[in-house]
Amino acid sequence: MEEQLITDKKPPEWPQIDTVLVVDDDESWCFVTKMILQKSGVGKRVITASNGQEAIKTLQSMGASYRK
């Protein structure tokens, strides 16, 4: 068996993402996923949608606000 060497290397950092959109019809799963993403610092903002149609409306709304 080979011995593993312990190094002082830092784990790779996640790139900073502005907004994360979680889409799932299970409200509990959306809540848990949102909490995990927020605690891990993956996105500055985590938003949820309960289905694809709601997600598209959310993205269209976000796109319209960025164009102004």
A tleap script that builds the chain and sets N, CA, C and O, in Angstrom:
source leaprc.protein.ff14SB
mol = sequence {
  NMET GLU GLU GLN LEU ILE THR ASP LYS LYS
  PRO PRO GLU TRP PRO GLN ILE ASP THR VAL
  LEU VAL VAL ASP ASP ASP GLU SER TRP CYS
  PHE VAL THR LYS MET ILE LEU GLN LYS SER
  GLY VAL GLY LYS ARG VAL ILE THR ALA SER
  ASN GLY GLN GLU ALA ILE LYS THR LEU GLN
  SER MET GLY ALA SER TYR ARG CLYS
}
set mol.1.N position { 0.828 -1.194 0.000 }
set mol.1.CA position { 0.000 0.000 0.000 }
set mol.1.C position { 0.863 1.245 0.000 }
set mol.1.O position { 1.853 1.326 0.727 }
set mol.2.N position { 0.485 2.216 -0.819 }
set mol.2.CA position { 1.241 3.452 -0.870 }
set mol.2.C position { 0.745 4.414 0.193 }
set mol.2.O position { -0.446 4.483 0.495 }
set mol.3.N position { 1.674 5.140 0.740 }
set mol.3.CA position { 1.337 6.128 1.745 }
set mol.3.C position { 0.985 7.448 1.060 }
set mol.3.O position { 1.701 7.899 0.165 }
set mol.4.N position { -0.110 8.057 1.479 }
set mol.4.CA position { -0.495 9.330 0.900 }
set mol.4.C position { 0.204 10.461 1.635 }
set mol.4.O position { 0.253 10.478 2.865 }
set mol.5.N position { 0.738 11.395 0.883 }
set mol.5.CA position { 1.383 12.548 1.472 }
set mol.5.C position { 0.357 13.648 1.703 }
set mol.5.O position { -0.472 13.934 0.839 }
set mol.6.N position { 0.425 14.256 2.871 }
set mol.6.CA position { -0.468 15.357 3.179 }
set mol.6.C position { 0.237 16.640 2.779 }
set mol.6.O position { 1.378 16.880 3.174 }
set mol.7.N position { -0.435 17.453 2.004 }
set mol.7.CA position { 0.158 18.712 1.560 }
set mol.7.C position { -0.651 19.879 2.099 }
set mol.7.O position { -1.770 19.710 2.583 }
set mol.8.N position { -0.084 21.028 2.009 }
set mol.8.CA position { -0.762 22.242 2.456 }
set mol.8.C position { -1.543 22.901 1.326 }
set mol.8.O position { -1.864 24.087 1.401 }
set mol.9.N position { -1.849 22.142 0.286 }
set mol.9.CA position { -2.590 22.694 -0.836 }
set mol.9.C position { -4.005 23.049 -0.402 }
set mol.9.O position { -4.669 22.287 0.300 }
set mol.10.N position { -4.446 24.220 -0.837 }
set mol.10.CA position { -5.824 24.629 -0.564 }
set mol.10.C position { -6.744 23.944 -1.571 }
set mol.10.O position { -6.357 23.726 -2.719 }
set mol.11.N position { -7.959 23.607 -1.146 }
set mol.11.CA position { -8.907 23.041 -2.108 }
set mol.11.C position { -9.253 24.101 -3.143 }
set mol.11.O position { -9.200 25.294 -2.844 }
set mol.12.N position { -9.604 23.688 -4.349 }
set mol.12.CA position { -9.953 24.677 -5.375 }
set mol.12.C position { -11.175 25.487 -4.946 }
set mol.12.O position { -12.111 24.948 -4.354 }
set mol.13.N position { -11.158 26.770 -5.245 }
set mol.13.CA position { -12.279 27.631 -4.884 }
set mol.13.C position { -13.298 27.662 -6.013 }
set mol.13.O position { -12.941 27.583 -7.189 }
set mol.14.N position { -14.558 27.777 -5.649 }
set mol.14.CA position { -15.625 27.915 -6.636 }
set mol.14.C position { -15.510 29.283 -7.276 }
set mol.14.O position { -15.185 30.257 -6.596 }
set mol.15.N position { -15.768 29.375 -8.565 }
set mol.15.CA position { -15.811 30.705 -9.179 }
set mol.15.C position { -17.030 31.450 -8.633 }
set mol.15.O position { -18.066 30.840 -8.369 }
set mol.16.N position { -16.907 32.751 -8.467 }
set mol.16.CA position { -18.037 33.518 -7.939 }
set mol.16.C position { -19.126 33.634 -9.003 }
set mol.16.O position { -18.894 34.146 -10.098 }
set mol.17.N position { -20.293 33.158 -8.664 }
set mol.17.CA position { -21.451 33.185 -9.552 }
set mol.17.C position { -22.426 34.206 -8.993 }
set mol.17.O position { -22.672 34.237 -7.787 }
set mol.18.N position { -22.984 35.043 -9.862 }
set mol.18.CA position { -23.888 36.086 -9.406 }
set mol.18.C position { -25.217 35.504 -8.929 }
set mol.18.O position { -25.628 35.747 -7.794 }
set mol.19.N position { -25.893 34.735 -9.793 }
set mol.19.CA position { -27.219 34.220 -9.454 }
set mol.19.C position { -27.332 32.753 -9.839 }
set mol.19.O position { -26.897 32.343 -10.916 }
set mol.20.N position { -27.921 31.970 -8.943 }
set mol.20.CA position { -28.178 30.553 -9.195 }
set mol.20.C position { -29.695 30.367 -9.181 }
set mol.20.O position { -30.382 30.840 -8.276 }
set mol.21.N position { -30.197 29.678 -10.189 }
set mol.21.CA position { -31.630 29.385 -10.274 }
set mol.21.C position { -31.838 27.890 -10.042 }
set mol.21.O position { -31.334 27.061 -10.799 }
set mol.22.N position { -32.580 27.555 -8.995 }
set mol.22.CA position { -32.902 26.167 -8.668 }
set mol.22.C position { -34.335 25.910 -9.128 }
set mol.22.O position { -35.252 26.637 -8.746 }
set mol.23.N position { -34.528 24.875 -9.949 }
set mol.23.CA position { -35.858 24.553 -10.460 }
set mol.23.C position { -36.240 23.145 -10.018 }
set mol.23.O position { -35.578 22.171 -10.375 }
set mol.24.N position { -37.309 23.048 -9.241 }
set mol.24.CA position { -37.801 21.740 -8.796 }
set mol.24.C position { -39.222 21.919 -8.293 }
set mol.24.O position { -39.543 22.947 -7.697 }
set mol.25.N position { -40.075 20.931 -8.524 }
set mol.25.CA position { -41.456 21.033 -8.073 }
set mol.25.C position { -41.639 20.654 -6.603 }
set mol.25.O position { -42.737 20.786 -6.062 }
set mol.26.N position { -40.586 20.189 -5.964 }
set mol.26.CA position { -40.647 19.834 -4.546 }
set mol.26.C position { -40.133 21.023 -3.730 }
set mol.26.O position { -38.938 21.319 -3.730 }
set mol.27.N position { -41.043 21.693 -3.041 }
set mol.27.CA position { -40.703 22.896 -2.282 }
set mol.27.C position { -39.630 22.625 -1.216 }
set mol.27.O position { -38.758 23.462 -0.983 }
set mol.28.N position { -39.699 21.474 -0.584 }
set mol.28.CA position { -38.709 21.128 0.445 }
set mol.28.C position { -37.314 20.985 -0.160 }
set mol.28.O position { -36.329 21.449 0.413 }
set mol.29.N position { -37.244 20.344 -1.313 }
set mol.29.CA position { -35.956 20.153 -1.976 }
set mol.29.C position { -35.372 21.494 -2.411 }
set mol.29.O position { -34.167 21.715 -2.290 }
set mol.30.N position { -36.216 22.385 -2.914 }
set mol.30.CA position { -35.754 23.728 -3.294 }
set mol.30.C position { -35.179 24.449 -2.081 }
set mol.30.O position { -34.129 25.085 -2.170 }
set mol.31.N position { -35.867 24.348 -0.952 }
set mol.31.CA position { -35.414 25.011 0.265 }
set mol.31.C position { -34.054 24.468 0.708 }
set mol.31.O position { -33.139 25.239 0.999 }
set mol.32.N position { -33.927 23.152 0.758 }
set mol.32.CA position { -32.666 22.523 1.184 }
set mol.32.C position { -31.535 22.885 0.226 }
set mol.32.O position { -30.439 23.238 0.662 }
set mol.33.N position { -31.793 22.799 -1.058 }
set mol.33.CA position { -30.778 23.130 -2.064 }
set mol.33.C position { -30.346 24.585 -1.933 }
set mol.33.O position { -29.158 24.898 -2.001 }
set mol.34.N position { -31.316 25.468 -1.744 }
set mol.34.CA position { -31.014 26.894 -1.589 }
set mol.34.C position { -30.125 27.124 -0.366 }
set mol.34.O position { -29.162 27.888 -0.438 }
set mol.35.N position { -30.436 26.472 0.750 }
set mol.35.CA position { -29.635 26.625 1.963 }
set mol.35.C position { -28.201 26.118 1.756 }
set mol.35.O position { -27.242 26.759 2.185 }
set mol.36.N position { -28.068 24.981 1.104 }
set mol.36.CA position { -26.737 24.419 0.849 }
set mol.36.C position { -25.916 25.357 -0.027 }
set mol.36.O position { -24.747 25.616 0.259 }
set mol.37.N position { -26.523 25.861 -1.086 }
set mol.37.CA position { -25.811 26.765 -1.991 }
set mol.37.C position { -25.423 28.065 -1.289 }
set mol.37.O position { -24.319 28.572 -1.493 }
set mol.38.N position { -26.316 28.606 -0.467 }
set mol.38.CA position { -26.014 29.840 0.245 }
set mol.38.C position { -24.886 29.629 1.261 }
set mol.38.O position { -23.975 30.450 1.360 }
set mol.39.N position { -24.951 28.536 2.008 }
set mol.39.CA position { -23.909 28.273 3.008 }
set mol.39.C position { -22.553 27.992 2.386 }
set mol.39.O position { -21.517 28.299 2.976 }
set mol.40.N position { -22.559 27.407 1.190 }
set mol.40.CA position { -21.285 27.109 0.535 }
set mol.40.C position { -20.736 28.321 -0.202 }
set mol.40.O position { -19.589 28.307 -0.649 }
set mol.41.N position { -21.540 29.365 -0.333 }
set mol.41.CA position { -21.093 30.590 -0.981 }
set mol.41.C position { -20.971 30.483 -2.490 }
set mol.41.O position { -20.198 31.219 -3.104 }
set mol.42.N position { -21.724 29.578 -3.091 }
set mol.42.CA position { -21.622 29.371 -4.534 }
set mol.42.C position { -22.161 30.563 -5.306 }
set mol.42.O position { -21.569 30.946 -6.314 }
set mol.43.N position { -23.242 31.153 -4.880 }
set mol.43.CA position { -23.822 32.278 -5.597 }
set mol.43.C position { -24.121 33.436 -4.665 }
set mol.43.O position { -24.369 33.245 -3.474 }
set mol.44.N position { -24.095 34.633 -5.218 }
set mol.44.CA position { -24.458 35.801 -4.416 }
set mol.44.C position { -25.944 35.779 -4.096 }
set mol.44.O position { -26.374 36.221 -3.030 }
set mol.45.N position { -26.727 35.250 -5.049 }
set mol.45.CA position { -28.176 35.193 -4.880 }
set mol.45.C position { -28.673 33.847 -5.397 }
set mol.45.O position { -28.283 33.410 -6.480 }
set mol.46.N position { -29.536 33.192 -4.621 }
set mol.46.CA position { -30.124 31.914 -5.035 }
set mol.46.C position { -31.627 32.108 -5.092 }
set mol.46.O position { -32.259 32.468 -4.099 }
set mol.47.N position { -32.197 31.865 -6.274 }
set mol.47.CA position { -33.637 31.985 -6.442 }
set mol.47.C position { -34.196 30.631 -6.866 }
set mol.47.O position { -33.472 29.780 -7.382 }
set mol.48.N position { -35.489 30.447 -6.642 }
set mol.48.CA position { -36.105 29.157 -6.954 }
set mol.48.C position { -37.312 29.332 -7.864 }
set mol.48.O position { -37.934 30.393 -7.905 }
set mol.49.N position { -37.625 28.280 -8.582 }
set mol.49.CA position { -38.828 28.201 -9.413 }
set mol.49.C position { -39.379 26.789 -9.257 }
set mol.49.O position { -38.622 25.829 -9.110 }
set mol.50.N position { -40.700 26.671 -9.291 }
set mol.50.CA position { -41.307 25.359 -9.051 }
set mol.50.C position { -41.499 24.524 -10.310 }
set mol.50.O position { -41.845 23.346 -10.228 }
set mol.51.N position { -41.272 25.137 -11.494 }
set mol.51.CA position { -41.392 24.377 -12.744 }
set mol.51.C position { -40.682 25.132 -13.866 }
set mol.51.O position { -40.224 26.258 -13.674 }
set mol.52.N position { -40.598 24.516 -15.014 }
set mol.52.CA position { -39.887 25.106 -16.143 }
set mol.52.C position { -40.493 26.405 -16.624 }
set mol.52.O position { -39.774 27.344 -16.967 }
set mol.53.N position { -41.823 26.464 -16.652 }
set mol.53.CA position { -42.499 27.679 -17.118 }
set mol.53.C position { -42.189 28.857 -16.190 }
set mol.53.O position { -41.914 29.964 -16.651 }
set mol.54.N position { -42.236 28.611 -14.894 }
set mol.54.CA position { -41.907 29.650 -13.921 }
set mol.54.C position { -40.445 30.072 -14.057 }
set mol.54.O position { -40.122 31.253 -13.929 }
set mol.55.N position { -39.569 29.114 -14.315 }
set mol.55.CA position { -38.141 29.405 -14.488 }
set mol.55.C position { -37.911 30.300 -15.703 }
set mol.55.O position { -37.127 31.248 -15.642 }
set mol.56.N position { -38.592 30.000 -16.801 }
set mol.56.CA position { -38.448 30.814 -18.019 }
set mol.56.C position { -38.945 32.235 -17.772 }
set mol.56.O position { -38.297 33.193 -18.193 }
set mol.57.N position { -40.079 32.386 -17.100 }
set mol.57.CA position { -40.593 33.717 -16.780 }
set mol.57.C position { -39.603 34.488 -15.905 }
set mol.57.O position { -39.389 35.684 -16.101 }
set mol.58.N position { -39.014 33.801 -14.953 }
set mol.58.CA position { -38.030 34.430 -14.077 }
set mol.58.C position { -36.813 34.891 -14.873 }
set mol.58.O position { -36.327 36.007 -14.688 }
set mol.59.N position { -36.327 34.031 -15.752 }
set mol.59.CA position { -35.164 34.384 -16.574 }
set mol.59.C position { -35.484 35.535 -17.519 }
set mol.59.O position { -34.653 36.422 -17.716 }
set mol.60.N position { -36.681 35.530 -18.107 }
set mol.60.CA position { -37.075 36.620 -18.992 }
set mol.60.C position { -37.148 37.944 -18.228 }
set mol.60.O position { -36.728 38.985 -18.732 }
set mol.61.N position { -37.676 37.891 -17.029 }
set mol.61.CA position { -37.771 39.081 -16.194 }
set mol.61.C position { -36.379 39.601 -15.828 }
set mol.61.O position { -36.129 40.806 -15.849 }
set mol.62.N position { -35.480 38.673 -15.493 }
set mol.62.CA position { -34.115 39.069 -15.144 }
set mol.62.C position { -33.412 39.657 -16.369 }
set mol.62.O position { -32.677 40.637 -16.253 }
set mol.63.N position { -33.636 39.061 -17.535 }
set mol.63.CA position { -33.026 39.560 -18.781 }
set mol.63.C position { -33.514 40.953 -19.117 }
set mol.63.O position { -32.735 41.799 -19.556 }
set mol.64.N position { -34.801 41.199 -18.913 }
set mol.64.CA position { -35.374 42.514 -19.201 }
set mol.64.C position { -34.780 43.574 -18.284 }
set mol.64.O position { -34.541 44.702 -18.715 }
set mol.65.N position { -34.542 43.223 -17.029 }
set mol.65.CA position { -33.986 44.211 -16.094 }
set mol.65.C position { -32.508 44.502 -16.383 }
set mol.65.O position { -32.037 45.601 -16.093 }
set mol.66.N position { -31.769 43.543 -16.947 }
set mol.66.CA position { -30.365 43.760 -17.285 }
set mol.66.C position { -30.219 44.642 -18.528 }
set mol.66.O position { -29.224 45.354 -18.672 }
set mol.67.N position { -31.205 44.596 -19.418 }
set mol.67.CA position { -31.133 45.360 -20.655 }
set mol.67.C position { -31.378 46.839 -20.442 }
set mol.67.O position { -31.012 47.647 -21.295 }
set mol.68.N position { -31.979 47.212 -19.340 }
set mol.68.CA position { -32.320 48.624 -19.090 }
set mol.68.C position { -31.107 49.426 -18.714 }
set mol.68.O position { -31.213 50.628 -18.470 }
savepdb mol mol.pdb
quit
